[in-house]
Structures are given as C-alpha cells and as structure tokens.
Amino acid sequence: MDVRTTERLRRLPPFLFMETRRRIREARAKGIDVISLGVGDPEGVTPPHVLDVLRRAADDPSHRKYPAGESRGLPEFRAAVAAWYGRRFGVHLDSDTEVCALIGSKEGNHHVALGLLDPGDVALVPDPAYPVYTASAVLAGARVVRVPLRPERGYRLDPAEIPAADARAARLLWLNYPNNPTGAVATREFYREIVGFAHRNDIVVINDNPYSELCFGGYRAPSILDVDGAKDVAVEFGSLSKTYNMAGWRIGMAAGNRQVIDAIVTVKENTDTGVFTAVQRAAVAALDGPQDVVDATVAAYARRRDRAVAALRDAGYAVDPPQATFYVWMPVPVGLTSMDFANRLLETAGVVVIPGVGYGDRGEGFVRLSLAVPDELLDEALARIAKAGDLSPSARG
Ligand SMILES: *Cc1c(COP(=O)(O)O)cnc(C)c1O
C-alpha cells in the first residue's frame, strides 16, 4: 500500500537537524573525521542533587502512575516555577492558573499552536527563527507570515514591518530572546513595544525563552512577563534542558496568560497526560537548589565564546560575541551561500555548522556554530576552520 500522508506533513519544511545528521553520516562513511558544531544539545553535567532526586523518585511506586496533579503539572513543580519567576524576574505568578509543566519548550510551541490556531489563521514567525515555530503552525494548518529580523536592529523584531492586514489577521506571534540562532537579546523596552502592539491587534505573544539563564558578562535576560499588561497577551516558555543540562529529560514550563495556559493544558490532557512525576520532582530540586552547576555551565560557554570569537576573527570572519545563548552567528564569505559554505567546511575541514538558510531566507549569508561541545573539540574545530584557508573571507577578498 502506498500510504498517503497529510497535506500538513507535506507542507513541513525539511527538519534541519535530521538533514544535518544525514550529512554527518555521509561524511563519516567517506572516512572524514567529523566534529559537529551543529546541534545545540548541551554536553555538560546535570547537577548531582537533581540526579539523586530522580533516582529516589524512580524507586517510589507512587511515581509509576500517570502524572499526578493532572496534565497541568505537579502543584509542587508549578509552585517552584512561580517562586523562581519571583526570585529571578520579580514577576508574580499564580501557580494554580498561570503556570503549567511542559515536556520541554518544544512541546509547548506545538501544543499552543494546536490550542490557538485554526486552519487558515495567520501566525507571525520571525525570520530567521528556530524552525519549530513554523512547523508547529503548519501542523495546526495555519498560514505562516515571516517577519524579518535585521542585524542593524540587533535582530529585534520591528512590529512596523508587519503589514497591517497581517497584523489584524494574526492570532499568534512567536518571539525567542535570547535568540537561537543569532544570539541576539531583548530589552524590557523592546518587550514593552511588542506587548503594546499585541494589545492593539489582539495577538497572543509566545516568548520562547529557554536560554534565559545562559547570559554572559553581567547581562541578565529579561522576561516578557516583567512588562505592564504582558499577562493579558503573553505566555513565556522556559526549559530545564539548556540551563541544567537536562535536554533528554524533557521538562520545561509555560507561564503567563491563563487562557493560553488553559488551552495548552486542554491539548495536553487529550494527548500526553503530562510529564513523568519523578522528572517533575527532580526539576523542583533543580529550580530550588544550588545554582553552582548553572554558574559553571555559563562560565564554560563564556570561555568557549571568547575562544571562538578570537579564533574566527583571526581567520578573517567578522563575528560579534553573543551576550547570551551558546551560539555564534557567523557571516559566510562573500560569493558563497550558507549551504555551499557549510558543505565545503564539512568536506575540507570535517566541521559541521548549520547553514543559516535553514532558519529562514533571512538567515542566508550566515552559519550557526554551537558552543555546546567540549573545549578540546571546539579548539580542534576552530583550528580546522582557520586552516581551511581557501574558504576564509581574507582569501576570497
Ligand atoms: C533548544 C530549544 C528549544 C527546546 O527546548 P526543550 O525544552 O528541550 O524542548 C526550544 N526553543 C528553542 C529556541 C531552542 O533553541
């Protein structure tokens, strides 16, 4: 039988990281020794006290049942998230109505689309952006309108660039600061402007914020919820994946507008039934406990960022040091597309980077390098990039 898939699936852009994994396999099969600066999957240690709680929780038979506290999440987890928002941002949240647990921020992005977008509705997605926003909107049957992020504005979305008809029609706007892939950051002033725009146009804003804790040099990422009126229009997604090196555990949170939270919870109730309770207990330990592992993780990324920026500049690449995230957004030499550059770097240097075009048309001209690799591998990759002299901007003029 020839299985017919849905229009939705056929409309999905190819998932970038699957394509990257395929290229890595091919190169390895050809005998190339590959170092991947591709996927942003943290390799650091999960805090030991968090592992201890998970181990003990796994032994507790009460955790073998469906997740306690319904799909919304364990009351203790929601309270820990609310307390964390209070400590970290000075934002007050009602943990009963304004917080829910997520199976990672990725799940939240998908389920909020299913909860808020009808077929044909308009969703505003920045360009470039993490591909999951477009994919989630497409799976919900929505129409995606891309909004350019421009380097000269620090990659902060300008609502004035959204055509009035699209602004009126739009139901949802995705934002993501600190930003993957560009490393750009937001200010509270910027969030104020966005919240005003959302109010005027009746648009729900999703701020996907999994990098809020990976900030360098005294910079602290703000929360969109720390703006007057934000809870009328906005929800923020957080994640333990990047902060606590827990990507495989699948836990994150949504916070903000209660109707949006309810919509997400309703979808979850009918699809996944929530997060493994033992993982939620461990997440409480992560949020409430000592943050020294986070400090060490951030210090490691800051060190790698400095090394990468110095080495790439020496090799002729005009890179800016990001203030947050573990990505470096690097312009490719004139005359090469991001895909050409990424392919040639893989063939000549055995280094994998992600072509910017995978994040949208506006990502063309750049590649993304991930710093979520051990120091030695990063240094080796940087040395190889420097040696791939015929690719470098100075050699190409
Ligand atoms: C890594 C990443 C996620 C995924 O986070 P999970 O909580 O692991 O699902 C979501 N959004 C962005 C922008 C990311 O880079």
PDBQT file of the ligand as one rigid body, heavy atoms in Angstrom, charges set to zero:
ROOT
HETATM    1  C1  LIG A 401      16.564  24.055  22.421  1.00  0.00    +0.000 C 
HETATM    2  C2  LIG A 401      15.404  24.901  22.102  1.00  0.00    +0.000 A 
HETATM    3  C3  LIG A 401      14.122  24.520  22.498  1.00  0.00    +0.000 A 
HETATM    4  C4  LIG A 401      13.822  23.139  23.022  1.00  0.00    +0.000 C 
HETATM    5  O1  LIG A 401      13.743  23.139  24.357  1.00  0.00    +0.000 OA
HETATM    6  P1  LIG A 401      13.164  21.856  25.101  1.00  0.00    +0.000 P 
HETATM    7  O2  LIG A 401      12.729  22.408  26.376  1.00  0.00    +0.000 OA
HETATM    8  O3  LIG A 401      14.294  20.876  25.205  1.00  0.00    +0.000 OA
HETATM    9  O4  LIG A 401      12.059  21.301  24.270  1.00  0.00    +0.000 OA
HETATM   10  C5  LIG A 401      13.076  25.400  22.319  1.00  0.00    +0.000 A 
HETATM   11  N1  LIG A 401      13.275  26.591  21.740  1.00  0.00    +0.000 NA
HETATM   12  C6  LIG A 401      14.488  26.974  21.307  1.00  0.00    +0.000 A 
HETATM   13  C7  LIG A 401      14.646  28.314  20.678  1.00  0.00    +0.000 C 
HETATM   14  C8  LIG A 401      15.582  26.137  21.459  1.00  0.00    +0.000 A 
HETATM   15  O5  LIG A 401      16.771  26.517  20.994  1.00  0.00    +0.000 OA
ENDROOT
TORSDOF 0
